[in-house]
């Protein structure tokens, strides 16, 4: 369980950094145009990857 939480936290950080430095500048992109959606999306992906690697 702790691995999933760590994966989600790391994924959330990556998602926010992706939004901040690479994300969609015009705001029309669904995932990368909003910092909240980007962070949640990448946190879920991080949790899923951590679960697979566990």
matplotlib code that plots the C-alpha trace (Angstrom):
import matplotlib.pyplot as plt

x = [0.0, 2.8, 4.4, 1.1, 1.0, 4.6, 4.0, 0.9, 2.9, 5.8, 3.3, 1.5, 4.8, 5.8, 2.3, 2.6, 6.1, 4.9, 2.1, 4.5, 7.3, 5.9, 2.1, -0.2, 0.2, -3.1, -5.2, -7.1, -5.5, -7.7, -5.1, -2.1, -4.0, -5.1, -2.7, -5.3, -6.3, -2.6, -1.6, -4.4, -4.0, -0.3, -0.8, -3.3, -0.8, 2.0, -0.1, -1.0, 2.7, 3.7, 1.0, 2.3, 5.9, 4.9]
y = [0.0, 2.4, 1.8, 2.9, 6.1, 6.9, 6.3, 8.6, 11.4, 11.1, 11.0, 14.1, 16.0, 14.9, 15.9, 19.4, 19.9, 18.7, 21.2, 24.0, 23.5, 21.6, 21.8, 23.4, 27.2, 28.1, 26.3, 24.3, 20.9, 18.9, 17.3, 19.6, 22.9, 22.7, 22.1, 20.2, 17.8, 17.2, 16.6, 14.2, 12.4, 11.8, 10.8, 8.1, 6.9, 6.9, 4.8, 2.3, 1.9, 1.5, -1.2, -3.0, -2.9, -4.1]
z = [0.0, 0.8, -2.6, -4.3, -2.2, -3.0, -6.7, -6.6, -4.8, -7.3, -10.2, -8.9, -8.6, -12.2, -13.4, -11.9, -13.3, -16.7, -16.6, -15.4, -17.9, -20.9, -20.7, -23.1, -23.1, -24.9, -22.2, -24.8, -24.0, -21.6, -19.5, -19.7, -19.8, -16.2, -13.2, -11.1, -13.8, -14.9, -11.3, -10.6, -13.9, -13.3, -9.7, -10.8, -13.4, -10.8, -8.4, -11.2, -12.2, -8.6, -8.2, -11.3, -10.2, -6.7]

ax = plt.figure().add_subplot(projection="3d")
ax.plot(x, y, z, "-o")
ax.set_aspect("equal")
plt.show()
